[in-house]
Amino acid sequence: MEELNKQNRRKFLKDSGVLLAGAALVTSPFNHLAAQNKETKLCILHTNDWHSRIEPFDKTDKNNAGMGGAEYRAALINKYRKENEHVLLLDAGDIFQGTPYFNFYGGELEYKLMSQMGYDCVTLGNHDFDNGIEGLFKQMPHATFDFVNCNYDFTDTLIENKISPYKIYKKGALKIGITGIGIELNGLVPEKLYGKIKYNDPVEKLNKVAAYLKEEKKCDLVICLSHLGYSYKNEKINDLTLAPQTKNVDLILGGHTHTFLKEPVIIKNAIGKNVIINQVGWAGLVLGKIEFTFNKHLTNDFVHTFENVDIDGTSI
């Protein structure tokens, strides 16, 4: 984190040069289509592990002085919305817990602020159950965004009909499928707080939903909001071990381990196609920004660029 703060007081902008459907197309069809305005662009903004950080860190903080904060984030999001026609704003969980704002308001303020920022879709992290299922249910009316998770079974709970296994968003001619997966709650969350929620194998459930989104619903991009964690030293399932076991997931936006990535990681899936993985730390210190450019046929041939941006007010 200290190394990141030293190096990342400015924007990171890099064209990855990766074409997920074949490098030969980078310099030919895309450039040709750009001249004809035949490309379709999608801007994905994302956060994770906000942990109720409403205000910037205090100016005396040795690592993050003056950084973060909902106001700066909102201004940055508005800036990108003005610059891009098609935008999705997503979060990979652990919105709750971490400052007195959560202890006092129970998550109401977080959801209201995210609604004002125009979040489209979020998944659930383990700390989002810190006030129990009842506490989460109580705050959901303050959220105008969607909740997704495909590997938790919410049967016979208050939120049974509040969480969807997936959502599909239309952006211009594009169809974007989004699902979410959550970490095993047992051992992280007291059983009395998560109650009857059952954890199912995230690999199996994700592959089933992703196949439906890509093959049946013909989504041009399939995104997984993951709260499994980026990586572990043991064999616990994580984003790095998940990606090679998938077939229809294009992008994994992660959370839980508070991992600051300077740039997304690209891993081959089970059928040799690229999966992009990104995570932007915690506390709203960084806003992830990934842009996809699709060809005129919208056939899942796309390039991506990225920009993981420090939220410190200097770029607003």
Legacy VTK file of the C-alpha trace (Angstrom):
# vtk DataFile Version 3.0
C-alpha trace
ASCII
DATASET POLYDATA
POINTS 316 float
0.000 0.000 0.000
2.835 2.403 0.848
4.504 1.620 -2.483
1.237 2.197 -4.315
0.655 5.532 -2.606
4.137 6.709 -3.531
3.684 5.767 -7.164
-0.015 6.354 -7.665
-0.593 9.982 -6.746
-1.320 10.463 -10.385
-3.523 8.655 -12.877
-2.362 5.405 -14.306
-3.273 5.148 -17.942
-2.147 2.356 -20.141
-3.376 0.741 -23.309
-2.872 -2.945 -22.659
-2.615 -3.755 -26.349
-4.552 -6.956 -25.668
-7.276 -8.060 -28.008
-9.184 -10.833 -26.328
-10.261 -12.425 -29.591
-6.907 -12.303 -31.380
-4.030 -9.882 -31.641
-4.195 -9.746 -35.434
-7.324 -7.616 -35.293
-5.811 -4.817 -33.231
-4.418 -2.770 -36.087
-6.855 -3.606 -38.866
-10.638 -3.879 -38.332
-10.696 -1.736 -35.199
-8.796 1.156 -36.702
-10.904 0.905 -39.845
-14.131 0.872 -37.845
-12.977 3.784 -35.722
-12.681 5.892 -38.864
-16.250 4.968 -39.716
-17.510 5.501 -36.176
-18.602 1.871 -36.145
-17.110 1.007 -32.768
-19.183 0.712 -29.610
-17.462 1.722 -26.388
-18.371 0.787 -22.830
-16.848 2.394 -19.722
-16.945 0.284 -16.557
-16.258 2.051 -13.254
-15.878 -0.094 -10.149
-15.093 -0.111 -6.446
-14.819 -2.692 -3.680
-14.532 -2.826 0.097
-15.672 0.731 0.655
-16.121 -0.079 4.361
-18.234 2.968 5.187
-15.450 5.422 4.383
-17.686 8.459 3.869
-15.064 11.148 4.390
-11.459 11.284 3.143
-8.757 10.000 5.431
-7.532 12.592 7.904
-4.710 14.798 6.700
-2.530 13.370 9.460
-2.844 9.794 8.214
0.661 8.613 7.312
-0.377 6.517 4.319
-3.592 7.978 2.882
-3.710 11.616 3.989
-6.648 13.406 2.385
-7.451 10.512 0.080
-10.768 8.766 -0.543
-14.164 10.090 0.405
-17.600 9.874 -1.187
-17.591 13.474 -2.414
-14.398 13.103 -4.447
-15.567 9.764 -5.815
-18.912 11.225 -6.900
-17.145 14.084 -8.699
-14.830 11.667 -10.492
-17.738 9.450 -11.526
-19.640 12.458 -12.867
-16.560 13.475 -14.846
-16.352 10.094 -16.558
-20.067 10.033 -17.244
-19.755 13.312 -19.126
-16.901 11.865 -21.161
-18.528 8.533 -22.017
-21.899 7.671 -23.535
-22.186 4.165 -22.065
-21.166 3.715 -18.416
-21.713 0.993 -15.815
-20.888 1.616 -12.130
-20.324 -1.522 -10.050
-19.187 -2.639 -6.587
-17.797 -5.982 -5.376
-19.022 -5.898 -1.782
-18.165 -4.956 1.804
-19.895 -1.617 1.534
-20.649 -1.742 5.277
-18.469 -1.540 8.409
-15.318 0.384 9.192
-16.277 3.854 10.483
-18.728 5.248 13.070
-21.079 6.154 10.224
-22.016 2.495 9.939
-22.333 2.046 13.686
-24.696 5.010 13.882
-26.708 4.745 10.631
-26.470 1.005 9.965
-25.689 1.386 6.259
-28.404 3.879 5.352
-25.940 6.617 4.477
-23.780 4.320 2.354
-26.704 3.126 0.242
-28.113 6.626 -0.157
-24.784 7.999 -1.314
-24.236 5.127 -3.751
-27.731 5.639 -5.111
-26.995 9.321 -5.679
-23.770 8.353 -7.463
-25.820 6.136 -9.763
-24.417 2.691 -8.994
-25.972 0.077 -11.250
-25.147 -3.203 -9.558
-23.352 -4.600 -6.482
-22.657 -7.941 -4.895
-22.534 -8.778 -1.195
-19.457 -9.083 0.984
-19.198 -10.771 4.362
-19.247 -7.433 6.232
-22.532 -6.506 4.601
-24.059 -8.992 7.057
-22.534 -7.348 10.144
-25.978 -6.194 11.271
-27.490 -9.514 10.279
-29.913 -10.296 7.478
-32.446 -8.049 9.188
-30.038 -5.103 9.146
-29.273 -5.597 5.458
-32.954 -5.951 4.616
-33.754 -2.762 6.517
-31.334 -0.717 4.407
-32.266 -2.101 0.982
-35.115 0.403 0.403
-32.423 3.103 0.350
-30.688 1.403 -2.585
-31.739 2.178 -6.159
-29.164 -0.269 -7.547
-29.404 -4.034 -8.120
-27.947 -6.790 -5.929
-26.560 -9.943 -7.553
-25.250 -13.242 -6.234
-25.502 -16.714 -7.769
-23.818 -18.985 -5.208
-25.761 -18.091 -2.052
-29.113 -19.749 -1.462
-31.370 -17.175 0.218
-34.398 -19.471 0.569
-36.549 -18.735 3.631
-34.721 -15.504 4.458
-35.911 -11.891 4.393
-33.770 -11.174 1.318
-34.863 -14.233 -0.684
-36.431 -12.111 -3.420
-34.100 -9.136 -3.064
-30.964 -10.683 -4.602
-30.883 -11.797 -8.234
-28.539 -14.450 -9.670
-27.817 -12.084 -12.556
-28.865 -8.864 -14.245
-28.661 -7.820 -17.893
-28.011 -4.200 -18.844
-28.392 -2.733 -22.303
-25.948 -0.035 -23.308
-26.612 1.055 -26.854
-26.509 -2.107 -28.940
-24.614 -3.978 -26.233
-26.002 -6.514 -23.763
-23.978 -6.793 -20.570
-24.611 -9.693 -18.210
-23.568 -9.288 -14.588
-23.545 -11.878 -11.822
-21.947 -12.078 -8.395
-20.312 -14.657 -6.154
-19.647 -14.544 -2.429
-17.170 -16.037 0.000
-17.991 -18.800 2.484
-19.669 -16.970 5.376
-19.154 -19.720 7.930
-16.100 -18.794 9.970
-16.152 -15.160 8.843
-19.616 -14.170 10.023
-21.405 -15.417 13.151
-24.090 -17.909 12.151
-26.779 -15.880 13.906
-26.092 -13.024 11.460
-26.284 -14.952 8.184
-28.934 -17.381 9.384
-30.275 -19.780 6.760
-28.128 -18.515 3.875
-26.417 -21.509 2.254
-23.076 -21.321 0.481
-22.742 -23.193 -2.820
-19.681 -23.912 -4.936
-18.911 -20.611 -6.726
-17.206 -22.282 -9.702
-20.188 -24.469 -10.519
-22.768 -21.740 -10.011
-20.785 -19.087 -11.870
-20.203 -21.310 -14.891
-23.883 -22.171 -15.064
-25.050 -18.557 -14.943
-22.288 -17.307 -17.248
-23.146 -19.934 -19.859
-26.777 -18.866 -19.722
-25.862 -15.202 -20.112
-23.443 -15.770 -22.993
-25.098 -18.629 -24.870
-28.806 -18.188 -24.203
-29.111 -14.448 -23.628
-26.329 -13.615 -26.134
-24.612 -11.110 -23.862
-21.672 -9.342 -25.449
-19.815 -9.163 -22.137
-20.191 -11.236 -18.959
-18.958 -9.676 -15.715
-18.540 -11.411 -12.367
-18.542 -9.303 -9.204
-16.501 -11.487 -6.865
-16.057 -11.271 -3.130
-13.872 -14.372 -2.938
-10.586 -12.505 -2.621
-7.747 -12.019 -5.102
-5.326 -14.731 -3.924
-4.293 -16.794 -0.888
-1.279 -18.851 0.119
-3.524 -21.827 0.824
-5.923 -23.627 -1.527
-8.928 -21.463 -0.708
-10.817 -20.498 -3.863
-9.916 -17.027 -5.098
-10.113 -14.944 -8.248
-6.795 -16.196 -9.600
-7.821 -19.843 -9.235
-11.416 -19.185 -10.265
-10.661 -17.633 -13.666
-8.963 -20.720 -15.205
-12.019 -22.802 -14.325
-14.494 -20.561 -16.163
-15.623 -20.604 -19.798
-17.877 -17.609 -20.413
-16.683 -14.932 -17.985
-14.880 -11.980 -19.568
-14.203 -9.798 -16.531
-13.853 -10.482 -12.790
-14.053 -7.441 -10.525
-12.949 -8.571 -7.097
-12.975 -7.646 -3.453
-12.364 -8.925 0.094
-8.546 -9.052 0.156
-8.118 -5.261 -0.246
-5.662 -5.842 -3.085
-4.360 -2.772 -4.874
-3.594 -3.763 -8.456
-1.671 -1.280 -10.574
-3.247 -2.867 -13.620
-5.642 -5.732 -14.333
-4.310 -9.275 -14.534
-5.170 -11.406 -17.551
-5.522 -15.198 -17.214
-6.568 -17.867 -19.701
-9.856 -19.595 -18.958
-10.698 -23.277 -19.406
-11.045 -22.904 -23.186
-8.044 -20.670 -23.756
-9.768 -17.279 -23.803
-8.680 -14.304 -21.723
-10.287 -13.336 -18.418
-9.510 -9.893 -17.027
-9.215 -9.574 -13.223
-9.099 -6.272 -11.364
-9.374 -5.104 -7.753
-8.892 -1.604 -6.376
-7.912 -1.976 -2.734
-10.283 -0.705 -0.090
-11.826 2.370 1.596
-12.707 4.060 -1.685
-9.082 5.076 -2.244
-9.106 4.058 -5.889
-11.707 4.043 -8.635
-11.268 1.315 -11.227
-11.941 2.299 -14.834
-11.904 -0.205 -17.686
-13.016 0.727 -21.196
-14.061 -1.884 -23.746
-14.231 -1.196 -27.461
-16.372 -3.621 -29.467
-16.334 -4.106 -33.207
-19.350 -3.332 -35.374
-20.608 -6.925 -35.257
-20.674 -7.041 -31.426
-19.289 -10.572 -31.477
-17.335 -10.423 -28.211
-14.273 -9.207 -30.091
-13.021 -6.283 -28.055
-10.016 -4.401 -26.808
-9.692 -2.883 -23.379
-7.841 -0.029 -21.764
-7.746 0.763 -18.077
-7.089 3.489 -15.548
-7.001 2.758 -11.802
-7.343 6.265 -10.391
-6.422 7.507 -6.921
-9.304 9.406 -5.338
-7.430 12.337 -3.821
-9.099 15.287 -5.499
-6.156 16.159 -7.752
-7.737 14.646 -10.857
-11.162 16.235 -10.367
LINES 1 317
316 0 1 2 3 4 5 6 7 8 9 10 11 12 13 14 15 16 17 18 19 20 21 22 23 24 25 26 27 28 29 30 31 32 33 34 35 36 37 38 39 40 41 42 43 44 45 46 47 48 49 50 51 52 53 54 55 56 57 58 59 60 61 62 63 64 65 66 67 68 69 70 71 72 73 74 75 76 77 78 79 80 81 82 83 84 85 86 87 88 89 90 91 92 93 94 95 96 97 98 99 100 101 102 103 104 105 106 107 108 109 110 111 112 113 114 115 116 117 118 119 120 121 122 123 124 125 126 127 128 129 130 131 132 133 134 135 136 137 138 139 140 141 142 143 144 145 146 147 148 149 150 151 152 153 154 155 156 157 158 159 160 161 162 163 164 165 166 167 168 169 170 171 172 173 174 175 176 177 178 179 180 181 182 183 184 185 186 187 188 189 190 191 192 193 194 195 196 197 198 199 200 201 202 203 204 205 206 207 208 209 210 211 212 213 214 215 216 217 218 219 220 221 222 223 224 225 226 227 228 229 230 231 232 233 234 235 236 237 238 239 240 241 242 243 244 245 246 247 248 249 250 251 252 253 254 255 256 257 258 259 260 261 262 263 264 265 266 267 268 269 270 271 272 273 274 275 276 277 278 279 280 281 282 283 284 285 286 287 288 289 290 291 292 293 294 295 296 297 298 299 300 301 302 303 304 305 306 307 308 309 310 311 312 313 314 315
